[in-house]
Amino acid sequence: MLNTFRPLIDAALGLDLTRPDVAVAELTRRFDPRGKAAAELNRALVALLDERKIADRGEPPVRWSRVSKAVPDTSDFSIDAVDMNGPGPHHAHPNGEVNWCIALEGDPRFDGRPAGWVVMPPGSGHVPTVSGGRMLIVYLLPGGKIEFTKA
């Protein structure tokens, strides 16, 4: 299953997350959310979700799973899969966060952004929120660093 996530890991390798807009542009150049490979990846990820192999814990508005800890095989990214249709728990990203967002229902936005790549810079924090529908989000955390906090 880990190989399914390889295109996302490869796209995020060596990326400077300090300027999210620049990082999103580079991610899009490396792995275009509108491309054929992205459509194939999205189908594979939705199949894993439908088979309850990912995002199989919790209750709506947030169902989640840890796909992998940060290990050499994931280029030191942890991988989480989250099925969201509302707010999640407040957290901070010491090393930043790279998100691959897939629209599942409606016209969803993740923190106001449409499906595709979303980047949070190092040191940022937020209440991750999906509005306007439902999304499957793959979170890549450099070094596996995340701090759950109170807003």
Buried (B, 14 or more C-beta within 10 A) or exposed (E): EEEBBEBBBEBBEEBEBEEBEEBBEBBBEBBBBEEEEBEEBBEBBBEBBEEEBBBBEBEEBBBBBEBBEBEEEBBBBBBBBBBBBEBBEBBBBBBBBBBBBBBBEEEBBBBEBBBBBBBBBBEBBBEBBBBBBBBBBBBBBBEBBBEEEEE
